[in-house]
Amino acid sequence: MIGNVSVVCAWCSSVVTPGGEYVSHGICPECALNFLKKLPREYLETIAEPDGTVTLLSGHKLDIAAAP
């Protein structure tokens, strides 16, 4: 059944992973990055990697120095 599941972003409804007739929900990289940008910088600094980035499970990175 794993190959027969599409993953859709629960925030914006974009298809994250096309797959089939069943639907599961997750979060797309764009919505996840937008969420991270809203978190307090002090918190982001506690979870940042040594290079100053926070990495999502998808592999996308947020450079906290460049975040508003």
N, C-alpha and C positions, 0 to 999 in steps of 0.2 A: 504494500500500500504506500510506502514511502515515495516511490516514483510517480504516484498518482495524486500528489498533493501540490497545489499551488500555494505559495506564501504571498499574502497581500499585506501591505502596510496598514496597520490599524489606525494610523493618524491621517493619512492622505489618500488611502485606497489604491496606491500604485502597486503594480505587480512586482514583488521583490524577486520571486523565483517562480517561473511558470512551471506547471507540472501536470495538471490534470483536473479531474472533475471534483475532487475534494479541495477544501480551502482551509488553510490555517492562517493565523495572523502573527505578524511580527512588526518590525519597524524598519523602514528603508534608511539607507545611510544619510540621505539629506535631512530627514526628520530627526534622526538620532543626533547628527551634528548640530542642528538648530536647538535641540533640547540641551545638549552639553553647553552651548554658548550662553544659555540662560542661568547656568549654575554659578554660584559665587566663585570668583577666581581663587579665593583661599582654599576652597574645597578642591578645585581642579588641580591646584599645586600639590595637594596631598596624594592624588592618584596619578599624577603625571610621571612619565618615564624620564630618565636622566636627560634626554634631549629636549624636554619641555613639551612633549606631545602626549595626548591621551588617545589610545588606540581602541577603536570599536572592534567587536568580534568579526566584523566584515573585513577588517584590515584597514579601513579608512582611518586617517589620523586628523586630530584637531590640534593645531599649534596654539597652545594657550597664550603665548605672547601676542599672537595676531588676533585672538578673539576679542570682541568688544567688551 
